[in-house]
């Protein structure tokens, strides 16, 4: 494999093509005339052909030299553009942060975090990719995103999980449901309910299935829906029971349109956090984002599970 062309030689070549003089080129680059001459001989040796014709003190480009000049100018322009981009990135608050988050986090957690983040990094470019946990893990592994706000996953050797808070899944029912009226759930009635489930490919659905499998129950699912807002509305209308974290339905619980009830004696909990690349040093923007997530979820960490999960 041939070694790349020397950028200093290309720069000298471009200046020489403009001035047509070794003396002027040496003056412009603050180098000696012999240094420029040696540099051009080395460049011709690298490309394997003659680039310059010397007519007395005047220097002209050969046909090969004219071809190289076009490419050399583009190369040097690209290098200067790269230098300027890196200079801008080196300034505090300028850069890019690519985020991924579950749909639940996008609706309930991310807006507050991003509002505060933009105050601290107004010139930062932000992108947000919504998706379920498996999609976000895949996006991080292929370097499509920098950070993912999501549920804890099975151990991924290349990823590190920064925990934020733990929630607890509960039955969510309308205020007219018999369970809401009785303020308790009859175990024998659980399998007979009509359940409105979020996406069955989600980590949460698998957790629910595993939980009730251990309880030796199979839930009757009549509706599978990918919208959390639609799920809550269908439950409010009395079309079924859902299993959600009460902090997601806080407004509806507070206004009395929905009721949260424990699944049973055994709790079903999930851990939320931020996924990032293991061993990679976080930059200031990434550290700030995680810190803002910690601040935004502090109430969820401090409240008892029954109040928020």
C-alpha atoms as one frame of an Amber mdcrd trajectory, in Angstrom:
protein
   0.000   0.000   0.000   1.437   3.354  -1.049   1.891   6.039   1.565  -0.426
   9.102   1.379   0.869  12.246  -0.254   2.444  14.742   2.108   0.083  17.677
   2.696   3.016  20.068   3.141   4.371  19.080  -0.265   0.920  19.551  -1.807
   0.638  22.987  -0.244   4.040  23.992  -1.568   3.105  22.598  -4.996  -0.105
  24.684  -5.095   1.737  27.863  -4.111   4.432  27.153  -6.704   1.763  26.637
  -9.363   0.340  30.067  -8.464   3.631  31.986  -8.273   5.606  30.122 -10.953
   8.734  30.873  -8.933  10.752  28.899  -6.377  11.943  32.144  -4.844   8.459
  33.598  -4.338   7.107  30.266  -3.094   9.915  30.032  -0.522   9.163  33.602
   0.583   5.416  32.942   0.894   5.928  29.754   2.912   8.846  31.090   4.976
  11.091  28.279   3.763  14.378  28.132   1.869  14.430  27.874  -1.918  16.411
  24.642  -1.710  13.826  23.271   0.708  11.045  23.921  -1.830  13.126  22.323
  -4.579  13.774  19.173  -2.525  10.112  19.021  -1.593   9.011  19.104  -5.250
  11.532  16.425  -6.216  10.196  14.235  -3.402   6.609  14.836  -4.573   7.505
  13.873  -8.144   9.152  10.743  -6.780   5.995   9.870  -4.821   3.642  10.252
  -7.806   6.093   8.696 -10.257   6.026  11.377 -12.943   7.321  14.842 -13.779
   5.072  17.645 -12.546   7.117  20.753 -13.363   8.933  22.241 -16.325  11.685
  24.700 -15.479  12.175  27.433 -18.057  14.967  29.579 -16.676  13.627  31.076
 -13.455  10.037  30.374 -14.477   8.254  27.195 -13.464   5.361  25.748 -15.480
   3.148  22.749 -14.805   3.233  19.688 -17.013  -0.025  18.037 -18.031   0.350
  15.700 -15.048   1.029  18.720 -12.853  -2.184  20.403 -14.006  -4.149  17.276
 -13.158  -2.544  17.007  -9.729  -3.204  20.697  -9.044  -6.983  20.191  -9.355
  -6.926  17.338  -6.846  -4.437  19.016  -4.524  -6.574  22.150  -4.237  -9.629
  20.061  -3.349  -7.618  18.063  -0.786  -6.281  21.184   0.909  -9.759  22.771
   0.943 -11.189  19.655   2.593  -8.389  19.661   5.157  -9.067  23.313   5.953
 -12.799  22.579   6.292 -11.995  19.710   8.658  -9.703  21.967  10.693 -12.441
  24.607  10.997 -15.044  22.013  11.979 -12.762  20.625  14.687 -11.982  24.142
  15.892 -15.726  24.772  16.294 -16.226  21.470  18.067 -13.458  22.419  20.458
 -15.441  25.438  21.593 -17.700  24.836  24.585 -21.313  24.286  23.662 -20.809
  23.575  19.957 -21.309  20.072  18.641 -23.797  17.284  18.094 -25.666  14.939
  20.421 -27.678  12.053  18.986 -30.209  10.685  21.443 -32.489   7.698  21.536
 -35.395   7.239  23.946 -38.394   5.017  24.487 -41.732   6.498  23.439 -42.684
   6.795  27.102 -39.493   8.699  27.916 -39.965  10.891  24.822 -43.338  12.009
  26.128 -42.799  12.253  29.874 -39.068  12.784  30.536 -37.196  14.031  27.476
 -38.990  17.396  26.925 -37.915  18.815  30.287 -34.380  17.490  29.880 -33.961
  18.908  26.380 -35.311  22.304  27.418 -32.643  22.583  30.114 -29.963  21.126
  27.842 -30.561  23.777  25.166 -30.131  26.486  27.792 -26.637  25.166  28.518
 -25.710  24.232  24.932 -27.665  26.576  22.642 -25.422  25.883  19.629 -25.574
  22.107  19.957 -27.368  20.120  17.253 -29.751  17.573  18.788 -31.420  14.594
  17.165 -33.871  12.272  18.912 -34.692   8.752  17.741 -37.753   7.236  19.439
 -37.999   3.460  19.729 -38.412   0.469  21.991 -35.460  -0.806  23.985 -34.226
  -3.442  21.456 -34.235  -0.843  18.673 -32.283   1.635  20.796 -29.704  -0.975
  21.787 -29.209  -1.861  18.125 -28.874   1.836  17.219 -26.219   2.356  19.889
 -24.282  -0.748  18.845 -24.103   0.472  15.244 -23.122   3.979  16.486 -26.324
   5.525  15.162 -26.910   7.332  18.479 -24.665   8.517  21.324 -26.944   7.949
  24.353 -30.192   6.067  24.917 -32.697   6.775  27.706 -34.377   3.421  28.122
 -34.993   0.344  30.252 -32.183  -1.835  31.524 -31.387  -4.680  29.168 -29.595
  -7.984  29.441 -25.877  -7.402  29.756 -24.292  -6.100  26.563 -20.511  -6.378
  26.679 -20.008  -3.175  24.676 -22.569  -1.028  26.518 -22.737   0.443  30.011
 -25.991   1.229  31.832 -26.194   4.318  34.037 -29.220   3.757  36.330 -31.662
   6.614  36.975 -34.706   5.213  38.796 -36.806   2.104  39.353 -40.537   1.917
  38.764 -43.209  -0.710  39.420 -45.868  -1.910  36.994 -49.444  -2.036  38.246
 -52.939  -2.697  36.961 -54.494   0.452  35.489 -58.306   0.440  35.404 -61.142
   2.906  34.897 -62.903   4.291  37.939 -65.992   2.255  36.975 -64.167  -1.068
  37.016 -65.151  -3.429  39.861 -61.538  -3.527  41.047 -61.528   0.246  41.398
 -64.796   0.123  43.320 -63.493  -2.586  45.669 -59.968  -1.069  45.864 -58.562
  -4.580  45.509 -57.835  -7.190  42.847 -59.272 -10.676  43.093 -56.582 -13.150
  42.052 -59.053 -15.497  40.392 -60.380 -12.643  38.273 -57.021 -11.679  36.795
 -56.920 -14.173  33.866 -60.519 -13.386  32.884 -59.992  -9.664  32.266 -59.643
  -8.126  28.814 -56.172  -6.601  28.619 -54.960  -3.736  26.493 -51.263  -4.260
  25.937 -48.534  -2.079  24.579 -46.396  -3.460  21.736 -45.824  -7.192  22.336
 -42.241  -6.920  21.083 -41.371  -4.535  23.925 -39.245  -5.414  26.930 -42.141
  -4.446  29.214 -44.505  -6.950  27.619 -41.937  -9.725  28.043 -41.541  -8.781
  31.707 -45.317  -8.941  32.190 -45.555 -12.325  30.474 -42.752 -13.732  32.624
 -44.303 -12.332  35.804 -47.678 -13.984  35.260 -46.107 -17.173  33.974 -44.483
 -17.498  37.384 -47.876 -16.832  38.910 -49.189 -19.665  36.704 -51.549 -17.345
  34.828 -52.129 -16.472  31.178 -53.626 -13.056  30.458 -56.421 -12.623  27.942
 -55.177  -9.956  25.512 -57.810  -8.430  23.241 -56.003  -5.339  21.983 -52.347
  -4.712  21.178 -51.571  -1.055  20.566 -48.396   0.934  20.032 -49.618   4.212
  21.528 -49.480   4.854  25.265 -52.036   7.657  25.009 -54.460   5.430  23.122
 -53.948   2.690  25.702 -54.887   5.035  28.533 -57.943   6.322  26.666 -59.258
   2.816  25.950 -58.834   1.882  29.605 -60.566   5.097  30.693 -63.512   4.151
  28.474 -63.764   0.802  30.237 -62.699  -1.334  27.263 -60.106  -3.241  29.240
 -57.338  -3.316  31.821 -53.758  -2.314  31.175 -50.507  -2.810  33.066 -48.464
   0.375  33.255 -46.296   2.364  35.604 -48.515   4.836  37.521 -46.079   7.747
  36.916 -47.036   7.446  33.232 -50.711   7.852  34.171 -50.161  10.388  36.976
 -52.436  13.060  35.480 -55.284  10.600  34.950 -54.889   9.164  38.437 -54.854
  12.633  39.972 -57.962  13.749  38.066 -59.770  10.559  39.080 -60.260   9.024
  35.622 -57.920   6.067  36.212 -56.946   3.946  39.210 -53.700   2.047  39.840
 -53.720  -1.235  41.797 -50.836  -3.597  42.683 -50.364  -6.750  40.610 -50.060
  -8.861  43.746 -47.802  -9.565  46.673 -44.796  -9.818  44.395 -43.779  -6.557
  42.723 -42.872  -6.224  39.054 -40.195  -3.554  38.807 -38.157  -2.065  35.967
 -34.934  -0.047  35.977 -34.599   3.026  33.801 -31.292   4.560  32.838 -28.963
   5.812  30.119 -27.025   3.465  27.838 -23.637   4.546  26.545 -20.530   2.954
  25.082 -18.487   1.057  27.676 -15.036   2.503  28.250 -15.671   5.628  26.156
 -15.003   8.866  27.988 -18.173  10.947  28.002 -17.845  14.470  26.686 -19.239
  17.496  28.506 -22.540  17.473  26.578 -23.124  13.770  27.318 -22.298  14.197
  31.001 -24.634  17.195  31.178 -27.482  15.258  29.540 -27.138  12.409  32.051
 -27.017  14.894  34.925 -30.194  16.567  33.689 -31.873  13.162  33.443 -30.925
  12.519  37.069 -32.440  15.849  38.089 -35.612  15.249  36.064 -36.172  11.834
  37.665 -35.270  12.722  41.244 -38.919  12.645  42.327 -39.316   9.194  40.802
 -36.309   7.984  42.793 -37.487   9.477  46.077 -41.144   8.506  45.972 -42.288
   5.084  47.118 -43.060   2.637  44.294 -46.819   2.733  44.888 -46.854   6.448
  44.162 -45.081   6.444  40.829 -44.555   3.106  39.154
